[in-house]
């Protein structure tokens, strides 16, 4: 019996196998086992397993129609893999692009597809790069930029041929045929048209559509009806029916049959509209059938009443369709606002994290400086104490200690590095007082700034007189003069400076 890591690994691999062979599994119990085990990764390997499991959970949410939950999962994986170049990040970009594509937000979709494409190219994942290139081309097709769509379909075709991805090559060729057929400004190259015709299978629905596009591009309209009938016979999806109607419209236009072209384009528009109201078709159809069944029992004199009721029902149907469209648009807007909100929160959290790290770094630097200062002062005390211990009771004790004290005073007076250290300590302990002093009083003499630094540190006038080699009376006078100057100034920080005189 499997336990712990073995169970989680088995659940992950089994779920990936089901996804790879395209089995639409919506039971997430196995993948939840893997997520629960790997949710606190302690190594890079287990972290990778965790995000693989989350990615599969997101795909399952998509299968069940919960796009909002899927989007949140994919954004979480993207955030944590952003600094990596793993193929999993490229697959996440593909899923995000597909979600925005389904929402008809094509500008956002093409950005994600391009990110996936560049990442797969960087990692040498050529099959995935080819798929992403096809997605980019399809999105540009929806954005009605045929030149870009042709460019990326052509590049996808080159990759598919270069690495012998036959199925992807057929997809690229088929879409190029449709693209050139719908956008008449650019003429398809003859060699490309031959390749498309040669690659089209004559036993599949997609092959029939491709061959019809080829015949239209070659202006061989008489031979289209055979493939059109085969396609119509095998078409069950409403989207394929709409494509057939558009193909028939193009044939009618090029053949010079305007009435037939109008009929086909109206049918094409009707089928496209039907895609948006598919959920309402059944109930509306039942009401209409019951209506006609009931009215068949009445005489001709009720015909006018039947017409009125028919228009009433049609109006109700249109009203319901309009309300459904409004609700649909409202839900899309709410979903986009939620997505933008989550993105904003993620960005704000990142900014706060960076600010916190900067603050911690500054605090560590200040702590290091203060520790160095304390160590230096202890070193002075230690040196004096050793001298006292070694010379206690001797005649040279007083002279030696005097010389050491004198040397310390000279260091404070003459060594620039010690003075700079004092300024740093004032800035650390008193809100950058020395920096603010230099900014607020740019014309103040260097000697006065030095005197204020000693005052801000807390040295007495007697000690300062030794440092500056001046009389105590002069030190008191200069201190009073500088205090008055600061007090009468318009400095924004004078309260800070005056407080340090106490």
N, C-alpha and C positions, 0 to 999 in steps of 0.2 A: 504494500500500500504506500502511495506517495505522500510525503509530508513536506511542509514548509516550502523551501526554495524549489524543490522538484515539482511540486504541485503548481506553483506560480509559473514556472518556466514551461511546463506542459500546457497550461491554460493559454499562455501567450502564443506559443508556437501553433497550437491547434486553431486558435482564432485567426492567426495570420494565414494559415493554410486555407481556411474557409474563405477568407477575403480574397486570397490570390486566385482561387478557382471560381470566384464570382458567385458564391452561394450566399443568397440574401438572408443571412442569419440575423434575427432581431433579438435573440435571447442573450443578454449581456452578463449572465451569471458567471461564465468562465472568465471573461475579461475583467470583471469586477474583482475576482479573486487575485488576479495578477496585479491590479492597481492597488488593492489593499496591502499586498505584500511589499511592493516596490515603492510605496508612496513616501517613504523616508530613506532615500538612497544614500549610501555611505561611500560609494565608489562611482567612478565615471561609467563603469559598465552597468551597474544597477540603475543609474540615472537614465541611461539610454533605454533600458528595458521599460522603465516607468513611462517615458514619453512615447515609446512605441505602443504601449497598452492604452495610453490616453488617446492616441491618434485613432486606434481601432474603435474606441468608445465613441469618439466623435463621428466616425463613419456610420456606426450603428444608429446614432441619434438622427443622422440624415435619412437613413432608411425608414425610420419611424415618423419622419416629418417634423421632428423637433429641431428646426434650423437654428433657433436662438441658442439652445443648449450646445449644439454642435459648433456654432460660431465661437462661443465662449471657450470651449475646449481647445479648438484650433488656435485661438489667439493666445491661450495660456502656453501651449506647446511652442508657438512661434516666439513668444517672449523669452522663454528659457533656452531656446536653441538659436537665438538671433546671432550670437557671437560665434557660432560654429558654422561649418560648411557641410553638414551631414545631408545625405540624400533624404532623410526623414523631413528635414526642413523644407526641401523642395516639394515633397509630397503634400506637406501642410499648405504651402503656397498654392498648389494645384487645387486643393479642396476649397480654400478661401476664394480663389478665383471662380470656381464653379458655383459657389453660393451666390456671389455677386452677379454672375452671369445669369443664373436662374431668376434673380430679382431684377434683371434688365438694367443693372448698374454697370454698363459695359466699360466705362472709363476706369472704374475701380477694378473690374475684373482683369482688364488687360495689364494693369500694373502688377498684379499678383502672378499672372501667367508669365510675364517677362522675368520677374524675380525667379520663378521656378526654372525657367529656361536657362538663365545665366548660371544658376547654381548647378544644374545638371551638367551643363557644358564644362564648368570648372572641375567637377568630380569625374568627368569622363563617362557619365551615364548616358550613352547615346540614345538608347531606346526611349528613356524618359524625356530626354531633350527633344526628340522627334515628336512625341506626344504633346509636349508643352508648346512646341512651335505650331502644331496643328490647332491647338486651343487659341493661341495668339491670333492666328489667321482667321479663325471662325469669329472671334470677337471683333476684329477689324471689319469683317464682312457685315456684322450687325451694326457697326458704327458707320456703315456706308462710306468706307474709304477703300475702294476697290484696289488702288495701287498698292497699299500696304498689305491687303489681303493676298493679292497675287504674289507679292514679294515673299511673304512667309509661307504660303502654300508651296511655292517653288523651292524654297530652302528646305522645307520638310520633305519634299519629293527627292531632293538631292541627298539628304541624310538617309532616307529610306532605301534609296538605290545603292548608296555607298556601303551601307551596312546590311543590305539584303533583308530589310524588313518588308516583306512582300505585302502583307495586309495593310500596313501603314502607307505603302506606296500607292495601293489601290484607292485608299481613302483620299490621299492628296490629289491624285489624278481626277477622281470623281468630283471632288469639290472645285477643282480648277475648271472642269467642264461646266459645272453649274454657274460658277462665277463669271466666266466669259460669256455664257449664254444670257445671263441677266444684265450684265453691264456691257452695253454695245459699243462703248467709246473705243476700247482697245481690241484690236483683232488678234485672235489666238494664233501663235506660231504654228506653222504647218507640221513641224516635227513633233511638237507637243500634242497636237491633235491626233496624230498617228499613234503616239504612245498611249493616249487615253483610249482610243478605239481598240487597240490591241489588248489592253489590260482589262477591258470590261467583260465580265462574265455574262453569258447568255442564258443562265439558269437561275439568276437571283433577281430579286426586285430592285436592288441597288444597281445591278448591271443593266436592267431595262431602262432605268432613269438615265444612267450615264450614256447609253447608246442613243436615247432620244435627244439628249443634249448635243451629242456629237453630230447627229443628223441635222439638227437645227443649225449648228455652227457651219456645217458643210453645205447648208441650203438644199439638202436632199429630203425635201418635205414629203415626197410621195412614199418613202420607205418608213415613215414614222409610225403609221397606223398599226403595223404588225406589232411593234414593241409597245405601243400605247395600249393595245388590247390585252397583251400579256400582262403588262403592269396593272391595268385596271382589274383584271381577273384575280391577281394575287394580292391586291392592296386591301387592307382592312383598317389600317390606321388613318385617322382623319387628316393627319399631317401629310401623309403620302398622297391622299386624295387631293389635298390642296395643291401639292406640287404638280400633280397630273393636270389639274385644271389650268395652272399657270403655263405649263408646257403647251397645252392645247391652245391657250390664248396666243402664245408666241407664234405657233404654227398658223393660226388663223390670220394674224396680223401680216406675217410674211407672205401668206397665200393671197392676201387681198380680199378677205371675207370679214368685213367689219361687224356685221350683225352677229356672226358666230363668235367673233372675238369678244364682243360685249357680253354675250351670254356666258362665256367661259370666265371672263374676269369677274362678273357678278357672282358666279358660283364660287370662284376662288376667295372673294371677299367674304361671302357667306360662310364658307368652311372655316376661314380664319377667325371670324367672329364666334363661330360655334365653339372654338377651343376655350374661349373665356366664359361661356355660359353653359359648359358641358354639364355642370351639376344641376342645372335647371331644366335640361331637356326632358328628362324622364317625367317629372311631375307635369310639365306643360303639355307634353304629348298625351298623357293619360286624360287630362282635362279635355283636350281637344277631341280625342277619340270618343269619350263619353258624350260630349256635346253633339257630335255628328250622329252618333247612334240614337240618341234621344230624338233629334230633330227629323230623322228619317220617317218617323211615325206620323208626322203632321202633314197637312196639306200644303199646297203652293201658296195659300193666302198668308202663311206664317213666314214666308221667305224674308220679308223686310225685318221681322223681329229677329230672325236668325242672323242676318247681317249685322244688326245693331249689337247683338250679344257677342258676335265674333270680334268686332272692333273693340268692344269693351274688354274682352279677354286679352286681346293683343296689347291694349294699353296697359293693363295690369302687368302683363309679362314684361313689357318694356320698363315699367316702373320698378318692378322687382330687379330686373337686370341693372338698372341705374343704381339702385340702392346697394346691390351686391358689389358693383364696381366702386362705389364710394367707400364701402366698408373695407374692400380689398386694398384700396389706395391708403386708407387710414392706417390699416395694420402695417403696411409696408413702411409708412412714415414713422410710426411708433418704433418699429423694429430698427430702423436706421438711427433714430434718436438714441435708442438704448445702446446700440453699437458705438456710436460716437461718444456717449457718456462713459462707457467702459474704457474706450481708448483714452479719453481725457483722464480718467482716474488712474490708469496705468502710467501715463506720462507724468502726472502729478506725484505719484508715489516714487517714481524714478528720480524726479527732481529733489524731493525731500531726502531721499537716501543719499544722493550726492552731497547735499548740503550738510547732512549729519556727519558724513565721512570727513569732510573738510574741517568741521568743528573739532572732531576727535583728533585729527592730525595736528591741528594748532595747539590743542590742550596737551598732547604728548610732547610737543616741542617746548612749550612753556614749562612743563613739569621737568623736562631734562635740564633746562637752563637753571631752574630753581635748585634742583639737586646738585648741579655743579657749583652754584653759589654757596650752598650749605657746606659742601665738601671743602671748598676753598677756605671758608671761615674756620671750619674745624681744623684744617691743616695749620692755620696761623696759631690757633690756641694750642695745638699739639706741639708745635715748634717752641712756643714760649714755655709750655709746661716742661718739656724735656730739658730746656736750658735751665729752668728753675731747679729741676730735680738734680741735674748733674752738678750745678754750681752752688747748691744750697749751703749757706754758711761760709762761703768763700768771699774774698774781697772783690773778685771779678764779677760776682753775680749781678749786682746793680748795673755795672757798666755794660755787661753783655745784653741784659734785657733792654737797657736804654737804646743800645745800638740797633737791636732788632725792631723795636718800636719805631725808631727814627727811620729805619729802612722801609717799614710798612707805610709810614706817612709819606716818604719820598715817592714810593710806588704810586700811591693814590694821587700824588701831586703831578708826577711827571710821566707816568706810563699811560699812553693813549688807549691801550687795550683794556686796562682796568676802568678807565673813564667810560669807554663805550659799553662795558659790562654794566656799569652803574646806570647809564641811560636806558639800557634794555630792561633792567630790573624796575626802573621807574615806570616805563611803558607797560610792563606786565602787571605791576601791582596797582597802578593808578590810571588805568584807562588811556594808555598812550599819551600821557601828559606831555612828554618831551616832544613828540611829533607834533602835537597840537600847538605847543608853544612856538615851535619854529614856523609853523604855518600861519599862526595868528600875528606873530611879530617877526616878519622876515628881516627887518632892519636892525634887530637887537644885536648888540655886540656879542662875539663868541665868549668873551670873558664873563659877561653877565649871564649868558645861558649856562656856562659852567657853574657859576655861583648858585643859580636857581636849581641846577641838578643836585648839588650837594645839599641844598635846603630841602628839596623834595624827598631826598633819601632819608633825611632826619638827623643829619650831623649838626652838632651845636656850633655856634659862632666861633668858639675857641678852637675846635678841631678844624673848621673851615679855614680859619686864619692860618693854621699850619699848612693846610693843603695849598692855599693860594699865596702863601708867603706875604701876608699882609697883616696889618694890626687888627685887633678885635674891634676897635672903634670904627675903623673903616668898613669892616664887614657889616656891623650893625647899621651904619649909615647907608651903605649900598643896598642892604636888604630892605630897609625902610623905603628908599627911593624906588626900587623895583616893585615893591608891593603897591605903592601909590600909583605908579604908572599902569600897572595891571588893573587896579581898581577903577581908574578913570577911563580906561580904554573901552572900546565897543566889541571886545572879543566875545565870541559865543561861549567860550569855555572859562571865563574869568572866575566863576564860582568854584570850578575845579581847582584852578591855580591858587586862589586865595585860601581854600581849605587846606592846601598842602603847606601853607606858611605856619599853621598852628602847631 
